[in-house]
Amino acid sequence: MIRTLIVAALALLPLSARAQTGPSFDCRQARAWDERQICAQADLAELDRRIAVAWRAATERASAEERTTLQAAQRAWLGERRGCEGPQAREAVSCLRRVMRVRARDLEALAQAAPGTAAALPTAKPAAAAASAPTGLRAVSCPATATAGWAATQICATPGMQAMDAAVIRDAEAARARLARNPAALAELETLLSRYVGAREACVRASGRVPLDCLQETMEDAQAEIRRRGAAG
């Protein structure tokens, strides 16, 4: 138990003089499943370094009270990360990659925010701002036709992916409705959705990754980010 707490605490420490090709912690001390996966996979090690750098920047800008809150949240997140372990190795690693990506983005955004302040809501609607044109995002119709594209074919052929695709669409529509009075945030959402459509299709050419894993992770990441933006609106 003591060793586990020590290793978990290492993940809270700033990135030091460790090798830039490995994670932010010493892999010789890695015993837990999530730590071993991070040490074994270059993209997870890179995400871990991003998290460590953003963590250091965020805590350096925080007050003592805020730092205590951040530390509690980081420990809770470490528990979530470790909870990804499961009987299906591919799904477990996909979960690990997803929660690390979300944490990296959240900490990086926090590190860039003004010290001691939350993002301010717009005080007035900009009169001259034009609404962004909705992205051509719609649920995949199965069975997919030959012209539907690689992603649509995989979504129709893989159990569970059609339901995930429909859930992304529902969340996108809900986020659009929430952000309807915030043109700037709505425009950012549409940009995100546009990138998602392209990234989903590009998974067929993903370098060093299994295309189907890439597709699933891209859909999961997009859904998490869409929900986050909708909740913030």
N, C-alpha and C positions, 0 to 999 in steps of 0.2 A: 504494500500500500504506500509506504514512504517513497519507494523508487518511482511509483506511478505519479505521485504528486510532484516529485522533483522534475520528471520529464515533462509533465504538463506545464509546470511553471516555466520551463525553458522556452516553451512556445510563446510565453508572454513577454520574454525578454527582447530587447532590441537586437537587430542583426549586427553581429560583430565581425571579427576577422575570419569568418568561415569561408570555405570555398564557394565561389559564386555559381558553380555548377550544381551544388547540392542545396539541401534545405537550410533553414536558419538554425537548426539544432544538430547535435552530434549524432550521426547515424549509428555510431558504435553503442549508443545507449538506447537505441530504438528497440522496444519490445512489443508494444501494442500494435494491433493490426493496422490502424491508420498511419502510424509512424513508419511502419515497414513499407507500406504502399507509397508514401511520400518519398522515402529514400530510394525506392526502386524505379520510380517513373519521373522522367525529367520534367514533364509539364506540371506535375503536382509539386515537385521541388521548387519550380519557378513560382507557382502560386503561393507556396509557403513563404518564399522570400519577399514577394509583394506584400503579403499580409504582415510580415514582420516589420518591413520598412514603414508601411502605413500606420501600423500600431505605434511605432516609436514616434512618428510625426504627430499622431492624434493625441497621445498621452503627454507629449512635451508641451502642447498648446493648451491642455486642459488644466482646470483648477484642481485643487486637492479633492474636493467633493466629486467633481466630474470624473476624476481619475479612478476613484473608488467604484463609481457606477460602471465605468468602462471595464475595469478589471472583473467585476461580477459578470458583465455581459460576455466577456471573452471566455471566462471559465464555462459559462453555460454553452457557448458556441463550441468549445472543445468537446463537451459532452455530446452535442449534436453531431459533430464530426465523427466521433468514435462510434456513435450509434448507427452509422451507415453500414457497419459490418453485417453481412447476411449470408445465407446459404448460396445465393446466386452471385458468383464473383463479378460478373460483368455489371450487374445492377448495383452491387455494392460500390464498385469503383466509380461508376457513373454518379452515384449519390455523393461520394466523397468529392469528386471533381466539381459537382454542382454547388455544394455548400461552401467549398473553398472559393469558388469564383464569386459567389454572392458576398461572402465576407470580405474578400479583397476589394470589391467595388464599394461596399458600404464604408469600410475603413478609409479608403482613398478619398471618398467624398467627404467624410468627416474631417480628415486631415486638411482638406482644402477650405473648409468652412471657416467663417470668422470665429475667433476664440470666444468661447462662452455664449455663443448665440446659435439659434436655430435658423434654418432658411426662412426668410421672411416671405409671407404670402403677399401677392400683389395688392396694393391698396386701391387700385382702380383699374378698370379694364381699358387697355390702350385702344382708343377709338379708331386709329388708323390701321391696326393690325388686321391683316386678312387671315381668315381661317385656312389652315393647311388642308390641301386636298386629301381626302381619305385614301389610304393605301388600298390597292386592290387585293385585300386579304379576305378570303372566303374559305369555308370548310371544304375539304377535299371530297369530291363525289366518287364513291366507289360502286362498281369497279372502275379503276382509272383507265382512261383511254391512252392510246399510244402517244398522243401529243401532250398529255398532262404533265410530263416531266418525271425525272427520277424520284424526287421526294414523294410526289403523290403516289407513285407506284409502290414505294416502300411502305407508306402510311397505310395503304389498302391491304398490303400483303402481310404486315406484321401485327400480331395480336396486341391489342391495347393502344396502338398508335392512332387509330381513327378516333377513339374516345379522347385521347390527349389533344389531337388536332381540334376537335370540337370544343374542348375546354379552353384552349388558347383563344379561339374565336370569341367565345362568350366573355372571357376576361377582357379581351381587347375592346369589345363593344361596351362593357361596363365601364372600363377606364375612359373611353371616349365620352360617355355620358357624364362622368364625374368631372372631366376636364373641359367640358363644353364652354365654361365661362372663363377659362384661363387659356387664351390663344397661344401663348408662348409654350406652356406645358403640353398643350395638345399638339403643337407642331413638333415638339421633341418626341412625343409618343409616336406620331406618324413616321418620323425618321427611324425610330427604333423598329417599327413594324416593317418598314421597307427593307432595312438591313436584315431583319429576320428572314424575310422571304428569300433574299439572295443567299444568305448563309446556309439556309436549309438545303437549297439546291446544290450549293458548292460542296456539300459533304461527300458527294460521289467522288470528288478529287482530293479529299482530305489527305494530306501527307502525314504518314506515320500513325494514322488512326484507322480503326475499323469504320467504314462509312456509316453503317447502321448505328453504331455507338455514337458517332458524331451527330447524326440526325436526332437521335433521342435526347442527347444532352443539349443540343441547340434548341429543341422544343421546350425542354424543361427550364433552361436558362431564360428563354424568352417569356415563358409564363410567369416565372418568379419576378422578373423585372417589370412586366406589365402590371402585375398585382401591386408591386411596390409603388409604382408611379400612380396607379389609380387610388391607392390608399392615401398617398401624400396629397392628392388633389382635393 
